[in-house]
Amino acid sequence: MGNNKAVGEQPLWQDPLADPEVQESLTVLIQKLPQIKEMVLSAEKAAVLVSSIAQDQTSLKQLGEKWDRLTQTHQINEETWQALITLLDKLPTLLTMIETLEKVQLFVQSLMQDKSSIEYLGESVKSYLAPVTEKLDLVKEAQERAKQDQTKVSLFTILRWMKEPAVQDSLKFIHALLQVWTENCNRK
């Protein structure tokens, strides 16, 4: 083998070293040598670990047996794996929902600790329920009057009531309601 050198010339490997880009690359490589050394050592340690685990048949056998027991006792099959994958796909959505629920829970908790907010909420509920309460009071009053009224209702009394506008409106409403209900039942 020759030394790759022409007579009276410098070695062939020295020509590329004259290029400033090659010089800069070599400088960076030399500066990174400690990091490269650490990466090589880490890779060697990982390779030794994997090699020792692969050679340790007892550990592999125990790991396999543990996996078999786990899959048998928990009925892990293809359907379970598909469900797990689907669940993993939905985790971002579930996380968003849970975060929203946490915010609502914190809001409700802070609301329940603030007496003025509770009073305001109570007043708001009362204002919404006031019309309903009034209607219920009317129904209760009508029930009481009906219980106290001992007069007999005759056909002539019913005919007299039929002339009252409130009775007419109620009968029209009942008639329309029965028509709509019948049409609805016929469609189904």
C-alpha positions in Angstrom: 0.0 0.0 0.0 1.2 3.4 -0.7 0.9 6.5 1.3 -1.4 8.1 -1.3 1.1 10.7 -1.9 2.5 11.9 -5.2 6.2 12.6 -5.4 6.9 16.0 -3.9 3.2 16.7 -3.1 1.3 16.8 0.2 -1.0 13.9 1.2 -4.4 13.7 -0.6 -6.3 14.0 2.7 -4.9 17.5 3.3 -6.6 19.0 0.2 -10.1 18.9 1.7 -8.8 20.4 4.9 -8.0 23.6 3.1 -11.7 24.2 2.5 -13.1 26.7 5.1 -16.5 24.9 5.2 -14.7 21.6 6.1 -12.6 23.4 8.7 -15.8 24.9 10.3 -17.5 21.4 10.3 -14.5 19.9 12.0 -14.4 22.6 14.6 -18.1 22.0 15.4 -17.5 18.3 15.5 -14.6 18.7 17.9 -16.7 21.0 20.2 -19.5 18.4 20.2 -17.3 15.4 21.0 -18.2 15.4 24.8 -21.9 15.2 23.9 -21.3 12.6 21.3 -19.3 10.6 23.9 -22.2 10.7 26.4 -24.7 9.6 23.8 -22.5 6.7 22.8 -22.1 5.7 26.4 -25.9 5.9 27.0 -26.5 3.8 23.9 -24.0 1.2 25.2 -25.8 1.1 28.5 -29.2 0.6 26.9 -27.8 -2.1 24.6 -26.3 -3.9 27.7 -29.6 -3.6 29.5 -31.6 -5.0 26.6 -29.1 -7.8 26.1 -29.2 -8.8 29.7 -33.0 -8.8 29.8 -33.2 -10.9 26.6 -30.7 -13.3 28.1 -32.5 -13.5 31.4 -35.0 -16.2 30.5 -36.5 -16.3 34.0 -37.5 -12.6 33.9 -39.0 -13.0 30.4 -40.9 -16.1 31.5 -42.3 -14.3 34.6 -43.2 -11.3 32.5 -45.0 -13.5 30.0 -46.9 -15.4 32.8 -47.9 -12.1 34.4 -49.2 -10.9 31.1 -51.1 -14.1 30.5 -52.7 -13.9 34.0 -53.6 -10.3 33.4 -55.2 -10.9 30.1 -57.1 -13.9 31.4 -58.4 -12.4 34.6 -59.4 -9.1 32.9 -60.7 -10.6 29.7 -58.4 -8.5 27.5 -59.3 -9.4 23.9 -59.4 -7.6 20.6 -62.6 -5.9 21.5 -61.0 -4.6 24.6 -58.0 -3.3 22.7 -60.3 -1.6 20.2 -62.2 0.1 23.0 -58.9 1.2 24.6 -57.7 2.7 21.3 -61.1 4.4 20.9 -60.8 5.8 24.4 -57.3 7.1 23.7 -58.6 8.8 20.6 -61.3 10.5 22.7 -59.1 11.5 25.5 -58.6 15.1 24.3 -62.4 15.6 24.1 -62.8 14.0 27.5 -60.1 16.2 29.0 -61.9 19.3 27.7 -65.2 18.1 29.2 -63.6 17.4 32.5 -61.9 20.8 32.6 -65.2 22.4 31.8 -66.9 20.4 34.6 -64.1 21.4 37.0 -64.7 25.1 36.1 -68.5 24.7 36.7 -67.8 22.9 40.0 -65.5 25.7 41.1 -68.1 28.3 40.1 -70.9 26.6 41.9 -68.7 26.1 45.0 -67.8 29.8 45.1 -71.4 30.8 44.4 -72.6 28.7 47.3 -70.1 30.4 49.6 -71.3 33.9 48.7 -74.4 34.8 50.6 -75.3 37.8 48.4 -75.2 35.5 45.3 -77.4 33.0 47.0 -79.9 35.7 47.9 -79.9 37.0 44.4 -80.4 33.5 43.0 -83.3 33.0 45.4 -85.0 36.2 44.3 -84.6 35.3 40.7 -86.1 31.9 41.2 -89.0 33.4 43.1 -89.7 35.9 40.3 -89.8 33.1 37.7 -92.0 30.9 39.9 -94.4 33.7 40.9 -96.8 33.3 37.9 -96.8 29.5 38.4 -97.5 30.0 42.1 -100.4 32.4 41.3 -101.9 29.8 39.0 -101.6 27.1 41.6 -103.2 29.4 44.1 -106.2 29.9 41.7 -106.5 26.1 41.3 -106.4 25.6 45.1 -109.0 28.3 45.6 -111.3 26.7 43.0 -110.9 23.3 44.6 -111.9 24.8 48.0 -115.0 26.5 46.5 -116.0 23.3 44.7 -115.8 21.3 48.0 -117.8 23.9 49.9 -120.5 24.3 47.2 -123.3 21.8 48.2 -125.7 22.7 45.4 -126.9 20.1 42.9 -125.9 20.6 39.3 -128.7 20.1 36.9 -129.0 20.1 33.2 -130.4 23.6 33.2 -127.5 24.8 35.3 -125.0 23.4 32.7 -127.0 25.0 29.9 -126.8 28.4 31.8 -123.0 27.9 32.2 -122.7 27.2 28.4 -123.6 30.9 27.8 -120.6 32.2 29.7 -117.6 33.2 27.6 -115.0 31.4 29.8 -116.9 28.1 29.4 -117.2 28.6 25.7 -113.4 29.3 25.4 -112.6 26.3 27.5 -114.9 24.0 25.4 -113.3 25.3 22.2 -109.9 24.6 23.6 -110.8 21.1 24.6 -112.4 20.4 21.2 -109.2 21.7 19.4 -107.0 19.7 21.7 -108.9 16.5 21.0 -108.8 17.1 17.2 -105.0 17.6 17.3 -104.6 14.5 19.5 -106.7 12.4 17.2 -104.8 13.6 14.1 -101.5 12.9 15.8 -102.6 9.4 16.7 -103.7 8.7 13.2 -100.4 9.7 11.7 -98.5 7.2 13.9 
